């Protein structure tokens, strides 16, 4: 007996091909309609992917398209960093190079501008924070970060701030070769390095040690037990776990 193949689920590589086809078909529409349901419907029509499959691949329409676009940018950055000679650079220069690489891989600035508008909406703010955190996490991992304690959080929180501020500056930068953006980025990273030096000096300060051993000891003990999320044992969207 012959089976009906019309609604059969495509193989995994077929699903990825369909997902990519919809995303690529969406890009020309984003500049006019943003990462919206209007863009999503136009992309589905242009890609030739069936509406049912498209809705299964992108259940939230334009929002999921924007998230996929961002995650692919992160993946391209990681691949480029893996091909680069990072060892010859100072650590702060490696971070700057990673952020610069991430932005230089963007083919059309308007795609990011529209993403920024989308993620600034109150209902999408959590997703916006998550993707920036994800970019910071991807950069630290690419640079070989192995922290699993409270430093895991502080590194990513700090870099998220630097990356987010740099993106906003970059969106309005028309200087030759985006030189103003790279100067801005260098200043932000220099600010962070100054903070790290200040923190290091506090650790060696006798007064700070007395405070750590005294009134702040309980709070510090809690922070020291905070661990990075364990992706094998818990969902990605939980803030962390405590060591027993």
N, C-alpha and C positions, 0 to 999 in steps of 0.2 A: 504494500500500500504506500502511495506517495504521501509525504508529509508536506504540510504548508510551511514554506520557508519565509513567508512574507514578514512575520513578526518574530522570527528567530533572533536570539540575542547574538550579536556579532562577537567574534573572539576578542580577547583582551586588546590585542594590537589594533583590531578594528575599532574598538571603542576609543582608544587613544587617538587614532587617526580622525575619527569623527569629531572628537572634542577639539582637536587642533584645527580642523577645518572650520568649525564654527567660530573659534577665536580669531583666526586669520580673516574670516569674512566680516567679523565685527569691527576690526580696526579702522577701516575707512569711514565707518559711520560714527565712531566715537567723537571725533572732532565736532560733529554737528549735533548729535543727540546724547553725548555722554555715555557713561556705562549704565544705560537705562533699558527698560523692557522694550522700548521702541528699537533700540540698537539690537537687542537680542532677537526680536522677531525678524528684523531685516537680515541678520546674520544667518538665521535658520533658513530663510528663503534663499539666500545667496549660496549657502553651502551645499544645499541639496540634501541635508540630513533630515530625516523625518522628524516631525514636531514632537512625537512621543519620546523618541530617543534623546532629542535635544533637551527636553525638559527633565529627563532622568539624569543627564550629564550635568546640566546647569539648573538645578531645581529653583534657585533664587534669581534666575535670569541674569540681568546685567551685573548684579553684585557678584555673583560667582564668576562671571567673565572677568571682572576686574581683579578678583583674587587670584584667578589662574594666571592672568597676565603678570601680576606681581611675583608670584611664586616662580614662574619661568624666568623672570629677570634675575631672581636670586640664584637659581640654578646655573644660569649662564655666567653670573659673576663667579660662583664657586669654581666652575670649570676653567675660567680664565685665570683665576688665582692659582689653581693647581698647575698651570703651565708657566707661571711666572717665577722668577728667582727672588723669593722674598727674603731669603737668608742674608742677602747682601745689604738689606735695609735695616735701619734702626726700627725698634718696635713701633714707635709713634708714626714713623713713615709708612710702615706696613698697613696700619689702620687707615691712614689717609689714602694710600694707594687703593685699598679695598673699596672705600666709599667712592673714590673717583672712578674706579672701574665700573662700579654698579651704575653710576649715572651716565658714563660714556657709552654704555651698552644700550641705552634707550634710543631707539631710532627716531621717535617723534615726541618731543617734550609735551605736546598737547595731550597725549595719552596719560601722562603722569599728572598733568594739571587737572584733567577730568577725574582721575582717581582721587586726588586730594580733595576735590569738591565733594565727591561721593562719600568719602570716609569722614568728612567733617560734619555730615548730617548726624543729629543726635542718635538716630536709630542704628547708625553704622559706626559710631565712634569706637565701640569695642572691637570691631573687626579691623578698624584702622590702626588701633593700638597694637593689635595682635600681629599685623603684617610688618609693622616697623620693628617690633620686638623680634619677629622671625628673621628679618634681615640682619639685625644686630647679632642674633644667635648664629646665623650662617657665617657671618664675618669672623666671629671669635673662633668658631670651629675650624674654619679654613686657615686661621692663623695658628692653630694648634693648641687652643685653650683647653686645659684639662681640669679646670676647677669644678668642684661638685658641691661646695658649701655656699655660704652667704655671698662669697665673691662672685659666684655664678650669676647671682641676681644683680649685684652692683655693677658689674662689668657691662651687662646687657642693658641695664637701665641708663647708665651713663652714655653708652654708645647710641642708644635709641634717641636720646636727646640731641646728640651731635648730628646724627644722620637726619633726623626730622628737620632740624633747623637749617641744615645745609641744603636739603631738598627745596625748602621754601625760598631760600636765597637764590638757588640755581634756577628756579622757575621764572624769576624776574631778572635774571642776568643776561645782558646782551653784549657783554664785553668780549673782545676778540679772544677766541679760544677758551671762553669761560674762565679767564684768568682771575676775575674778581671772586668767583666761586671758590677756586682752589686756594686763594689767599684767605678767604673767610674760613674755609675748612681748616687750614693750618692754624689759624688763630683759635678756633674752638678746641682743637686737639691740644694746643699749647696750654689753654686754660685748664683742661682736664689734667694734663701732666703736672701743672702747678698745684692742683688740688691733691694729687697723689703724693707729691713731695711734702705737702703740708701734713697730710695724714701720716706719712712715714715719720715726720719729725715729732708728731704727737705721740706716736707709739714709744718713742725713746725718751719722752719727757717724764720725769719723776712724778709730777703732779698728775698727769694723765694716768699713769700707772696706779696711783693711789685711788683715783676715781674708779678705774676699772675694777680694782680689788674691793672697792667700797660700795657706794650707793648705786653704781651702775652695773654691778656684777650680775644681778639677777636677769636684767634685760639682755646683757651681753651673752649670758649662758643660753638664753632662748634663741638668740640669733645664730649662735655657733652650732645649734642643733638643726637649723634649717638646711635642708638639702635640696638640690635641684630636682625637678620633676622626674620620676622614673617612668619613662614611656612604655616600659614593658609591663608595668603593674598598675598604672593609673592613667586616666584620660589626660590629654595634653592641656586641657583648659583649667586644670586645678593649679593653684599657686605653688605648691610644693609639698614636701612631706617631712615628717620629723623622724629622726633616727631614734630607735628604741634602745 
